[in-house]
Amino acid sequence: MSAPTAPGRARTRSTASLRHRLAERGVDKSLWMLVPALFFAVALFIYPFSYGIGLTFQPSAAMQEKWGAGVFSNYVGFFKDSFVFDSIWLTMRLALPVALFNVLASVPMAFKLRRRFRGKKLLTTLLVLPITLGTVLTAQGLLIFAGRQGWLNRFLIQIGVIDQPLALVNNYLGVVFSLVISGFPFAFLLISSYLSGIDPSIEAAAKTMGANWAQRFRRVILPLLAPGLATTFILTFVLAFSVFPSARLVGDAMGSTRVMSLMAFRAFGEQNDYPMASTIAVMMGIVELVVIAVVLLWRSFMYKGSTGGKG
Amino acid sequence: MATQTAPIGVRQPDLRGRSVRRAKNAAARAPGERSLAAAPSTWFVWAGTAAFFIFLIGILVSVVVDSFGKGWFSSWLPETFTTGWYSGAWDTFGMAQIIGVTLTVAVLVIVVAVLIGVPAAYLLARRTFPFKKAVTLLFLLPVMMPPITYGIPLATVMYNFGLGRTLTAVILVNLVPSVPFVIMTMTPFIEQINPTIENAARMSGASIAKVFTKILFPLLIPGVLAASILVLVRTVGMFELTFLVSGPQSDTLVVAMYRAMTAAGGGTERPLISSMAVVYTVTMMVILIIALRFVSPTQLVARVKESRED
């Protein structure tokens, strides 16, 4: 890159042709515009990330002594310390059902609401609202609204559905509610946009051939929507997987919602064991990649190609 | 069929919308398409929507009521109402300073992210060059990974450089997802500008810098505005990354709220936190309502999807 970007005013024949040949491949002075962004990506993302991976192989003396596996002590510790290792299972138990629910509930809703009707814009705006709430207000609101003395329990007792207030917060359920409230609108918006990308004439053609709505959904819409479903599932899963504030605020942080990010933060902020914190972070990345790979594998068996519409 | 309006309740807006649409382009509709609106599924969808909104509105209203209420323990509503919690929260948490920090961080992140991101987005939109796919992937990675996985190594590096708990660190970590975000939002905006305009300027002898300042920038203002507002929303709402590097003097609003809620011994009174949460939410809503005037959420998501797939 140095040759074309040098201020080569003195054009000898050979450099000019090099310049020309490079410019033909798209390498010229204007590529400098990319440099600040690249610098930032490398300095603030690639470097810290590689540094963190390196750090996982430099366990603290305490970890080395406890697990006695040399440079791999952190990883051995991660797998053998059941307090830490169980958090994988606890995180999955939270993130997988929530991501599945968000996707599966979005499909019929997006399907129903895909046509134009009065108040659609209002409904979309209302659905974006939870983004403004943020995890902390959602947590605070859930504690008040769904708590033992909250309106929800009060109402259910009043109409005689239950005798005792339900335990909806400070446990597994509380975190599920909080994750659905923050993740569902996101899944709904994504699936709506995928659905609007499917050419309606394909469905109309199926209808002309006499397919009923179940057949049209199963044979036409679902295969075309599958890639979108996979992407939405992955994105909502990532959101739910890295849950952290709500697991602490509306969950049972030392019990049923002791998720991986809480463990990572515990090592980072409370024990100041940076290598172990990085190890948990790296393991989080790996577990997440495994889930994504499984979803993508499933997707690879489905129809791949044009959906005919703008998507 | 347009006259056959359902008499009651929730299905009505749906049907009315259909008839309006029917009147608009009756020819484009297949005959009998209405049969898709089978009653059970419609009820299911509306019941789901209703349940979701009951939770949503219940959460919102109960926080607002709590922030104004006094003595709300075991009754439907608080005994008396007061605005005292707001002034209380303002003094207890040093809200002036917290809001100042939040705004400083947000503005600086926006400025830097736009300055870095827009030129890169321009190149990605207009040029082909070697390793373009790799570069695109590099810019997309931070948006696709959960913040805490790269946040912890990043925070460790910040502490090693002695930047821990400083404003600089908070700004730097927030740039990591913001720069890619600006690139992702700006690329489609630049793609839709007709390249012949730039070519004409270039042929008339304008330098690249001049093309940028005199031709592209005025055309890009709506896009830059939209991207800035979205970065603002993300930065003000970003919890994980800020939390890992911030300290008492550099906490943003959302982190300060979390710290107040998890303070040892639960010493903070609940309405104080509620009033802080209301301030936060009102701010975010105002920002988002402004944002929605510039970008439609579905359009944005569609673009995100496309750029993710390449």
Interface residues (C-beta under 8 A of the other chain):
Chain A: R25 G26 V27 K29 S30 L31 M33 L34 P36 A37 L38 F40 A41 L44 F45 I46 Y47 P48 F49 Y51 G52 I53 L55 A105 P108 M109 K112 L113 R115 R116 F117 R118 G119 K120 L123 T124 T125 L126 V128 L129 P130 I131 T132 L133 G134 T135 V136 L137 T138 A139 Q140 G141 L142 I144 F145 A146 Q149 G150 W151 L152 R154 F177 I181 F184 L189 L190 S192 S193 Y194 S196 G197 A204 K207 T208 W213 G228 T231 V238 L239 F241 S242 F244 P245 R248 L249 S261 A264 F265 F268 G269 Y274 A277 S278 I280 A281 V282 M284 G285 E288 K310 G311
Chain B: P13 D14 R16 G17 R18 V20 R21 A30 E33 S35 L36 A37 A38 S41 T42 F44 V45 G48 T49 F52 F53 F55 L56 G58 I59 L60 S62 V63 D66 F73 S74 W76 L115 I116 G117 P119 A120 Y122 L123 R127 T128 F129 P130 V135 L138 F139 L141 P142 M144 M145 P146 P147 I148 T149 Y150 G151 I152 P153 L154 A155 T156 V157 Y159 L172 V173 L175 V176 V179 P180 I183 I208 V233 G237 F239 E240 L244 V254 M257 Y258 M261 T262 R270 I273 S274 A277 V278 Y280 T281 M284 M285 I287 L288 L292 P297 T298 Q299 V301 A302 K305 E306 R308 E309
